[in-house]
């Protein structure tokens, strides 16, 4: 009797443990850890993951596994082990950790089929499998799963790449195939030709084509080449002269792109000094975390590329994380150009089918390099030689829903497991990372100079208060406007950065002061000019722009604040000759929009690129010589202890887009707080000075990296309930934790209501709290009944990046 321990897909505290199930006789020899199954659970049937196979159980009467969704494991041993670590570190359910490791296509309902691998023939298969594939390349799993002893042979054939399991999902993320036509044999064609009627001219044409070209050809290509329809082809198939097969083609998200092959570049002395210790750890199979601190334009990417080359030479694999989809087109170009078809791409802009295909390439070991956003850290590689996180300071590496993991922590976990280096790269490292490098926890590798000794761009800070005093009420300072005109005359390009989308940030009545807010969230609505809509950027509520004030019926209802739409309109007025491309969430919703807009700008189809923070990183255009920052302090005044750090990082990153090639660059920063150290340090490209000042402040107010923090947020439709539960949690923590722990709250969250739910929070600051995880688990245990049967929500974030 074989027993499977199964984690079921029911996310609750009561079910967050393995349940024992009897393995059916057909599967006793072939059930493996990491396979997914369907099991009876109470009155329903649910999906689950086998996490162990054993011979013993403490349960008296066992239910049997209903069916197996996989023939081979979809979660390998390392990721299975990692799921325990992830659940423990992020306080999430084990099922949430396991689900996070699979692409969306694997979470849909689907039918399983088995197909002959492209490179295999019928004779390669074991005897008992051949009959199924005699007349077809694809067989439904249901047709063979009940045959005794066959599953072992299927598993062996899959491991030898003779067969492949395909998940045909209802979300259309199935394997993509094309119909191909080929002759049954040349002899049959020649014989069949004589039996064709003289009037069947198209059929004769098709037969003549195949006598000259006996190879398989896609049906669409054949019809196009012979200028015919598929009717004569069908007739010849019915006569037994031709046969039709389905051939797999990957959905290629870059099928319309050709990637120019690039060769390794000569490294500068600084680049070589950074690369040497990385290569040393690769050769010695040693885990080390490196922080590559390199100014913008210093050639960090070339260091990554050459480090990966060394890894591939050893037959190992590489994972490269980039912060968001706006970065991937250029990054993909660099990696595809160097490593060609060995690169798979995983990011949110791909369709479900494209993601499925890219994931399968990794699983089938057809690629050696993965370039992707946060979740690519779970790529199912088994022999990782290096993990690289570019722009490691980016907050998008932290997942804000369960499991609340940080990709950097997950990368270090995998790096330790595979005994390989982890590279964190940034021009503006996170304070926590830089502090660890200063302490020697990470190894610091510095690139202080730009490639070919190019100058850093010259930065001017414009005090917008003085512009107002001098009578300039425009959103462009006199200096920035003059510079924009100058670039237009010289045929050079400019980048304008404003970290606010929409037309205006809020709408106010000048008669009574009423601000139109979202009815479901305590936040003002943003006006979007297209469709004259007011939108909530938190819950997606929309309403039409009123013509009169809803409060006092006054007609003096006006827009305040500036968004990218408004800047675009203003540019059209003051610089009508300038062609502008706007990049924000609204203009990049469609698939491929990022790449399309950036390609157009790269081809000089526009003079000005205007955008939000998606244009601040990774862009490298030779003719961009001016960067204008329209509201540098927009992020300085949000209730977040990292506000200064995020401002410095954004300003430094966006400034780095100017003058990256032969033409010198200039940056104009417009601000109402020109004296703030994050603005002045960014203007001088002085990370060290910013680091020193910010660290002094962090030490004084007891924030990371001097203290760890945990944020507990409670939400409920009733304000008294949310406040009451948070108060009890804070009291419990004070009784459980040491006197060194600082517990703040309960207080209302910065945005007190979202989607009709009131939000309260308390924060724990600590240096070392051995009892913390136990106390937090106790809180979840205490409220688990209430969470499952009422509308109460309790979320715990051990390393929050979103404080609001």
Secondary structure, DSSP 8 states (H G I E B T S, - for coil): --EEEEEES--SGGG-S-EEEE--GGGTTT--TT-EEEEEETTEEEEEEEEEEES--S-SS--BEEEES-SS-SS-HHHHHHHHHHHHHHT--HHHHHHTTS-GGGGS-EEEEEEE-TT--GGGS-HHHHGGGSS-SEEEGGGTTTSTTHHHHHHHHHHTTSEEEEEEETTS-S--EEEEEEES-HHHHHHHHHHS-TT-HHHHHHHHHHHH--S-EEHHHHHHHHT--SHHHHHHHHTTSEEEEEEE----TTTT------------HHHHHHHHHHHHHHHTT---EEEEEE-TTS-HHHHHHHHHHHHHHTT-EEEEE-SSHHHHHHHHHHHHHHHGGGEEEE-TTS-HHHHHHHHHHHHTT--SEEEESGGGGG---SSEEEEEEETTT-GGGB-SSSS--BHHHHHHHHHHHHT-EEEEEESS--HHHHHHHHHTSSEEEEE-S-GGG----EEEEEEHHHHHHTT--SSS-HHHHHHHHHHHHHT-EEEEE-S--SSBSEEEETTT--B-B-SSSSSB-EEETTTTEEE-TTT--EEE--SS-TTT--S-EEEES--HHHHHHHHHHH-TT--EEEESTTTS-STTHHHHHHHHHHTTS-SEEEESGGGSSS---TTEEEEEES-TTTTTTSS-TTHHHHHHHHHHHHHTTSS-SSS--EEEEEES-TT-HHHHHHHTT-HHHHHHHHHHHHHHHT-TTSSEEEEEEEEESSHHHHHHHHHHHHHHHHHHS-TTSEEEEEEEEEEEEETTEEEEEEEEEES--TTHHHHHHHHHHHHHHHHHHSS-EEEEETT-S---
